[in-house]
Amino acid sequence: MVTAVNAAQREAWRGGGLPEVERVRPGLWSIPVPLPVDSLRYVLVYALELPDGVAIIDAGWDTEDAYQGLAGGLATAGYTIADVRAVLVTHVHLDHYGLAGRVREESGAWIGLHPADARLLTGHDGGIDALIASEQALLARCGAPPMTSESTAGTAAMIRRFVTQPAPDRLIEDGEPIGLPGWDLRARWTPGHSPGHLCFVDGERRLLFSGDHVLAKITPIVAVRPQSPANPLADYLDSLAEVRGWDVAEVLPAHEYRFRELADRVEDVMAHHGERLREIEAVLAGAGGMSCWTAATRLTWSRPWESIPEFMRRGANNETLAHLASSQTRCA
């Protein structure tokens, strides 16, 4: 259990609503930006006041509702989109990076991203068709049934939206000071959820902007995908072990709500993955071999496998594959 810093923000998450725009402390604002994803509902964008405007951490999905939510939140803080000077992106997923290009177009802000995630935007050969083929080949090797035509079309639309995102202006490395006036902000590389996931730490204020790396209740997806490292779960657990010892008083995540007790939450997440590994090993024990897909169907999920939508089943398979890769490495 962790302590929510703002009870109203926690209750908004629990109740299925949108929290209020909040002045977290002098010069720092939390802005909930709505998402077209029912399970997450919003991403928390943080606005850091500067002498000549604001910097934002993450931007939201590229939809009109999200844009209006971001613009409205900035207006509450006394700013406009045109006042944004920098967009610091924790990782390249659409709910964090999607609006960055539009913000840059309207404000002239620079966009910062870790090189490993920037390569996901620029390192694909053959375009959308090649990425879809790679995903289908991975699923086939895992024993998954063929994707339906409707699912293939939806995947193509999502990949198209992803690969057409603009390239960042600045590549941010691990440990790099960001150089925002009035802020002691430094980037920390925390791979796992994405290859180039970044957290941002303000040492003077003892604040951790954790992106999706550490959240108050849910755990981020860590999955094997065609463009992912071979063992993303090992990367994630190593990153968690490092984060656990950081001296921060408050965690400001991209979803759910702000909280304290970073080390306790990290312990909970690491224990969750340990339990998952043991469950997978129990499923495989004495089976004489089975596909990754079959193993995934026999695991415990938030709902019965039969009621999980097709695209979410593929994600569950890829998460299971990440645990299998980690388990194989551990046993080697």
C-alpha positions in Angstrom: 0.0 0.0 0.0 1.1 3.5 -0.7 -0.2 6.9 0.6 -1.9 9.1 -2.0 -0.7 12.6 -1.8 -4.1 14.0 -2.9 -7.1 11.9 -1.8 -9.4 13.6 -4.3 -7.1 12.6 -7.1 -7.1 9.0 -5.9 -10.9 8.9 -5.5 -11.3 10.3 -9.1 -9.2 7.3 -10.3 -11.2 4.8 -8.2 -14.5 6.3 -9.3 -13.8 6.3 -13.0 -13.7 10.1 -13.3 -11.2 12.7 -14.3 -9.3 14.5 -11.5 -9.1 18.3 -11.3 -6.3 20.3 -12.7 -4.1 20.8 -9.7 -1.4 23.2 -8.5 0.8 20.6 -6.9 3.1 23.2 -5.5 4.4 26.6 -6.5 5.4 26.4 -10.2 4.2 22.9 -10.8 0.8 21.8 -12.2 -0.8 18.4 -12.8 -3.1 18.3 -15.9 -5.3 15.3 -16.6 -5.5 14.8 -20.4 -8.3 12.4 -21.5 -7.4 9.2 -23.4 -9.4 7.1 -25.9 -8.6 4.1 -23.7 -11.2 3.1 -21.2 -8.9 1.2 -18.9 -6.6 4.2 -18.4 -8.9 7.2 -19.1 -6.3 9.9 -18.8 -2.6 10.7 -18.7 -1.2 13.1 -16.2 0.8 15.9 -17.9 3.0 17.9 -15.6 3.6 21.6 -16.4 6.7 23.2 -14.9 6.7 26.9 -14.9 9.7 28.7 -16.4 10.6 32.4 -16.6 9.3 32.6 -20.1 6.6 29.9 -20.2 6.3 26.3 -19.2 7.9 22.9 -19.9 5.6 19.9 -20.0 6.4 16.3 -19.1 4.5 14.1 -21.6 1.8 15.5 -23.9 -1.1 13.1 -24.3 -2.8 11.2 -27.2 -3.2 13.0 -30.5 -6.9 13.5 -30.4 -9.0 16.7 -30.3 -10.4 15.8 -26.8 -6.8 15.4 -25.5 -5.7 18.7 -27.1 -8.6 20.6 -25.6 -7.8 18.9 -22.2 -4.2 20.0 -22.4 -5.1 23.5 -23.5 -7.7 23.9 -20.8 -5.4 22.7 -18.1 -2.7 25.1 -19.2 -5.3 27.9 -19.2 -6.1 27.1 -15.6 -2.4 27.5 -14.8 -2.4 30.8 -16.7 -0.7 29.6 -19.9 -1.5 28.6 -23.5 -0.1 26.0 -25.8 2.0 28.7 -27.4 3.8 29.2 -24.0 5.2 25.7 -24.0 9.0 25.8 -24.4 9.9 22.1 -24.0 8.1 18.7 -24.2 10.0 16.1 -22.1 8.7 12.7 -23.1 9.0 9.8 -20.7 8.5 7.3 -23.6 7.3 7.0 -27.1 3.9 5.4 -26.5 0.9 7.2 -28.1 -0.6 8.4 -24.9 2.6 10.2 -24.0 4.1 11.3 -27.3 1.1 11.7 -29.5 0.4 15.4 -29.1 4.1 16.4 -28.9 4.3 17.3 -32.6 1.2 19.5 -32.5 2.4 21.3 -29.5 5.7 21.9 -31.2 4.0 23.3 -34.3 2.0 25.8 -32.3 4.7 26.8 -29.8 8.2 26.2 -31.3 8.9 23.9 -28.3 11.7 21.4 -28.5 10.8 17.7 -28.0 13.2 15.5 -25.9 13.2 11.7 -26.0 15.7 8.9 -25.1 17.7 7.6 -28.1 16.4 4.0 -27.7 12.8 5.2 -28.1 13.7 7.6 -30.9 15.0 4.6 -32.9 11.5 3.1 -32.7 10.3 6.0 -34.7 13.1 6.0 -37.3 14.4 2.4 -37.2 11.7 0.6 -39.1 12.4 -0.8 -42.5 9.6 -1.4 -45.0 7.0 0.8 -43.3 3.7 -0.3 -41.9 3.4 -3.5 -43.9 6.7 -4.8 -42.6 5.9 -4.0 -39.0 2.5 -5.8 -39.3 4.2 -8.8 -40.9 6.8 -8.9 -38.0 4.0 -8.8 -35.4 2.1 -11.5 -37.2 5.2 -13.7 -37.5 6.0 -13.3 -33.8 2.4 -14.3 -32.8 2.6 -17.3 -35.2 5.8 -18.5 -33.5 3.9 -18.2 -30.2 1.1 -20.4 -31.5 -1.5 -17.6 -31.7 -4.5 -18.0 -34.1 -4.3 -15.8 -37.3 -5.5 -12.3 -36.8 -8.9 -11.5 -38.1 -9.2 -9.0 -41.0 -10.8 -6.5 -38.6 -8.0 -6.8 -36.1 -5.4 -6.5 -38.9 -7.0 -3.3 -40.1 -7.0 -1.9 -36.5 -3.4 -2.9 -36.0 -2.4 -1.2 -39.3 -4.2 2.0 -38.2 -2.4 2.0 -34.8 1.0 1.4 -36.4 0.4 4.1 -39.0 -0.3 6.5 -36.2 2.8 5.5 -34.4 5.3 5.5 -37.2 4.2 8.9 -38.5 5.0 10.7 -35.2 7.6 13.4 -35.6 11.2 12.9 -34.7 12.4 14.5 -31.5 14.7 17.6 -31.5 16.8 16.5 -28.6 18.1 13.0 -27.5 18.3 12.8 -23.8 20.7 10.3 -22.2 20.8 8.7 -18.8 21.9 11.2 -16.1 21.7 14.2 -18.3 20.7 17.5 -16.7 17.7 19.0 -18.5 18.7 22.6 -17.9 15.3 24.1 -17.2 15.7 27.5 -15.3 14.5 27.1 -11.7 14.5 23.3 -11.8 17.1 20.8 -10.7 15.8 18.2 -13.3 17.8 15.3 -14.4 16.9 12.4 -16.7 17.2 8.8 -15.5 17.0 5.9 -18.0 14.6 3.2 -16.8 14.0 0.7 -19.7 11.4 -2.1 -19.6 8.0 -0.7 -20.4 9.7 0.8 -23.5 13.4 0.5 -24.5 14.0 4.2 -23.8 11.7 5.0 -20.9 12.9 8.0 -19.0 12.1 9.2 -15.5 12.8 12.8 -14.5 14.1 13.5 -11.0 14.2 16.9 -9.3 16.9 16.4 -6.6 16.3 19.7 -4.9 12.6 19.2 -4.5 12.9 15.3 -4.1 10.3 14.7 -6.8 10.2 11.7 -9.2 8.3 12.1 -12.4 8.0 8.4 -13.0 6.1 8.1 -16.3 4.8 4.6 -16.5 7.8 3.0 -14.8 6.2 3.0 -11.3 2.5 3.6 -10.7 0.4 3.6 -7.6 -1.7 0.5 -8.1 -1.4 -1.0 -11.6 1.8 -2.4 -13.2 2.9 -1.3 -16.6 2.9 -3.7 -19.6 6.3 -5.3 -20.1 6.2 -7.3 -23.3 8.3 -8.8 -26.1 7.5 -7.1 -29.4 9.3 -7.2 -32.8 11.2 -4.0 -32.0 11.8 -4.7 -28.3 15.0 -6.1 -26.7 15.2 -9.8 -26.2 14.5 -9.7 -22.4 12.6 -6.5 -21.6 11.4 -7.9 -18.2 15.0 -8.3 -17.0 15.6 -4.7 -18.1 12.5 -3.6 -16.2 13.4 -5.4 -13.0 17.0 -4.1 -13.1 15.6 -0.6 -13.5 13.2 -1.1 -10.6 16.0 -2.3 -8.4 17.9 0.9 -9.1 14.9 3.2 -8.6 14.1 1.6 -5.2 17.0 3.4 -3.6 16.4 6.9 -4.9 15.8 9.6 -2.3 12.5 11.0 -3.3 9.6 12.3 -1.2 6.9 12.1 -3.8 6.2 10.1 -7.0 4.4 11.9 -9.8 3.3 9.1 -12.2 1.7 9.5 -15.6 -1.5 7.6 -14.6 -3.6 7.1 -11.5 -2.4 9.5 -8.7 0.6 10.8 -6.9 1.9 8.9 -4.0 4.7 8.4 -1.4 6.6 5.3 -0.3 8.5 4.7 -3.5 10.6 1.8 -2.1 7.5 0.0 -0.8 5.8 0.3 -4.2 8.8 -1.0 -6.0 8.9 -4.0 -3.7 5.2 -4.7 -4.5 5.8 -4.6 -8.2 8.9 -6.8 -8.0 6.9 -9.3 -5.9 4.1 -9.3 -8.5 6.5 -10.3 -11.2 8.0 -13.0 -9.0 4.5 -14.4 -8.4 3.8 -14.3 -12.2 7.0 -16.2 -13.0 6.1 -18.9 -10.4 2.5 -19.2 -11.9 4.0 -19.6 -15.4 6.4 -22.2 -14.2 3.6 -24.1 -12.5 1.6 -24.1 -15.7 4.5 -25.4 -17.6 5.5 -28.0 -15.1 5.0 -31.5 -16.4 3.2 -30.3 -19.5 5.8 -31.7 -21.9 5.9 -28.5 -23.8 3.3 -26.0 -24.9 3.1 -22.8 -26.9 3.4 -19.4 -25.4 -0.2 -18.7 -26.5 -1.5 -21.8 -24.7 0.4 -20.9 -21.6 -1.2 -17.4 -21.7 -4.7 -18.9 -21.9 -4.0 -20.8 -18.6 -2.8 -17.8 -16.6 -4.8 -15.6 -14.2 -5.9 -12.3 -15.8 -8.3 -9.6 -14.7 -11.1 -11.3 -16.5 -11.7 -14.8 -18.0 -9.7 -15.4 -21.2 -12.9 -15.9 -23.3 -14.0 -12.3 -22.5 -10.7 -10.6 -23.3 -10.8 -8.8 -26.7 -8.5 -10.1 -29.4 -6.1 -7.2 -29.3 -5.7 -7.6 -25.6 -5.1 -11.3 -25.9 -2.2 -10.5 -28.2 -0.8 -8.2 -25.5 -1.3 -10.9 -22.9 0.6 -13.3 -25.1 3.5 -10.8 -25.5 3.6 -10.2 -21.7 3.7 -14.0 -21.1 6.5 -14.2 -23.6 8.5 -11.6 -21.7 8.1 -13.7 -18.5 9.2 -16.8 -20.4 12.3 -15.0 -21.7 13.1 -13.8 -18.2 12.6 -17.3 -16.7 14.7 -18.9 -19.4 17.6 -16.5 -18.7 17.2 -17.0 -14.9 17.4 -20.8 -15.3 20.3 -20.8 -17.8 
